[in-house]
Amino acid sequence: MSSLISKIQACQLQFLEESQVSSSEEARQALQKKYLKQILKELYADLKNVIDPAEKKTAGGLINQFRQELELAFSSDTAVSKVRQSEVFCDPTAIKMQFVRGHIHPLIHFTQKMEEVFINMGFSIVYGPEIEKEENNFEKLNIPLHHPARDMQDTFYIKGSDKLLRSHTSSVQIRTMENAKPPLKIISVGNVYRVDDIDAQHTPMFYQTEGLVVDKGIRFSDLKGVLIQFIKTVFGENIQVRFRPSYYPYTEPSAAVDMSCPICATQGCRTCKQAGWITILGAGMVHPNVFLSVGYDPKEVSGFAFGLGVNRLAMIYYQMAEIRGFYENDISLWASV
Ligand code: DAH
């Protein structure tokens, strides 16, 4: 430690000792003169001779801090100052901690980014409960009890009730349509649950985003326009988007949506498992049976819906290999976010 820093600390200690024994007003005034006039002056003069900039900075900070302590201890209200004198506490062994500013969790950061893109396209944000009625999660979405799609979305049931932990955010489509009339243009982000063992790509709880647009004359080309705009805004103009036929009970026709791998631009790499393309979304035109289940007339209105796994998309965005990284408390992973 530099000699000036140890000198400052010695002065602080000495002041503590002396202020405790000086009880009379005269002694106090003498002390005030000694420290606020002589000693501080001396310390500032010593500071001028320090050459090393880092040392100068530390010593300067310590002297300023000492001056503030002294000013507080000798402030004009004597009654208060007596109490303060004994309160001035100096621990010369204390280490000044660097304050590390935290930041928002990457999943939330990514979610906000996505929401912003949809808000700019005129979408509203809605929320739905994670403990959901079975019929909103399945039946009203045209997934009857016997349907094999239920196996793929096996979830956690609340014993003795008609409720479950929603297996997808598609249940929010039902709630939104039951509570409002078209036109609708919403997205909903939230946790969903599946009976999945934890591994590098799976956790029993993860985030999804659901989208729903209903109005007169909505077409598949509207769906394509919105999704292409979304993907390009988040991942860049050069990303290509591909729609492949797929199947979901609640949309007809249905599509799986792929984007060209943002890491290798279709050349094949670890992120896209050498495929060049990554499937990121399910989407389609809302099935007439879904409209009927919420009291809409499928001859009057049409609409499109889509659902995407937020964790998966965020993993591509942040180039993470492990979904578990989102839930382990290793903040060093996020230094670059
Ligand atoms: N619910 C689907 C899932 O969890 C995703 C999905 C596909 C949502 C198609 C939709 C849709 O709204 O139209 O895998």
Residues whose N, C-alpha, C, O or C-beta is under 5 A from the ligand:
A	BS01	DAH	S167 H168 S170 G211 Y248 T251 G282 A283 G284 A305 F306 G307
